[in-house]
Amino acid sequence: MELLAQFLDLVLHLDKHLALLIQQYGAWIYAILFLIIFCETGLVVTPFLPGDSLLFVAGTMAAVGAMDVHALFALLVIAAFSGDNTNYWIGHYIGPKVFKRERSILLNPEHLRHTQRFYEKHGGKTVVLARFMPIVRTFAPFVAGIGRMRYTSFMFYSFSGSVLWIGFFVYCGYYFGNIPFVKNNLTAFILGVIVLSIMPAIVTYLKSRFGTTRS
């Protein structure tokens, strides 16, 4: 419980924690942010890392001169794109072996087949849309690699999604994060960003659940 409380405090007060990191590490903050975004998108074991809220708060920090917003944007696009591609190749080479475990609870072969059908139905836009859905964006490139999605198509959608995702949250934070009302209620706005981010996943799950039940 204490660990969970510390994690919630980190996520909901990212502005304070990030400002402290900037004071302590200076220009190295770019490398720290790069590593967080890379791991959040590139490693299937780290979907819990803050993504959307971190990008928004990083934008607010850039607005007060703590970082260069354009350098931040470019660097984190590279981090997200690199993470996506790493995850794709992990799925490509390791995924099929993992899914051969028929009795696996978390990695059921049926889940793979279901995801492959989802990719077949929605195409490459799945990779872009997944960028705005926490946890889902961590597993989408992994499953794309397992499903042998054509790599050139994956790269196009991955890069497009990276630019849209990083650009949206970083520049929203940069232009709106330091408006007095937003700044004075930043914790509430961070919580709102988190809720809005997970809503598509919740809606998709409920539609799938009740749709399957009716049929």
TABEL-V739229 format. One record per backbone hydrogen bond with DSSP energy under -1.0 kcal/mol. CO is the residue of the C=O (numbers start at 1). NH is the residue of the N-H. Records with the same first field share a line. If there is no record, write none. Layout:
BEGIN
CO->NH ; NH
END
This chain:
BEGIN
1->5
2->6
3->7
4->8
5->9
6->10
7->11
8->12
9->13
13->17
14->18
15->19
16->20
17->21
18->22
19->23
20->24
21->25
22->26
25->28
26->29
27->30
28->32
29->33
30->34
31->35
32->36
33->37
34->38
35->39
36->40
37->41
38->42
39->43
43->46
46->49
51->55
52->56
53->57
54->58
55->59
56->60
57->61
58->62
59->63
61->66
62->65
68->72
69->73
70->74
71->75
72->76
73->77
74->78
75->79
76->80
77->81
78->82
79->83
80->84
81->85
82->86
83->87
84->88
85->89
86->90
87->91
88->92
89->93
90->94 ; 95
94->98
95->99
98->101
100->102
101->104
108->111 ; 112
109->113
110->114
111->115
112->116
113->117
114->118
115->119
116->120
117->121
118->122
119->123
123->126
124->127
125->129
126->130
128->131
129->132
130->133
133->137
134->136
135->139
136->140
139->143
140->144
141->145
142->146
143->147
144->149
150->154
151->155
152->156
153->157
154->158
155->159
156->160
157->161
158->162
159->163
160->164
161->165
162->166
163->167
164->168
165->169
166->170
167->171
168->172
169->173
170->174
171->175
172->176
173->177
176->179
179->183
180->184
183->186
185->189
186->190
187->191
188->192
189->193
190->194
191->195
192->196
193->197
194->198
195->199
198->202
199->203
200->204
201->205
202->206
203->207
204->208
205->209
206->210
207->211
208->212
209->213
210->214
211->215
END
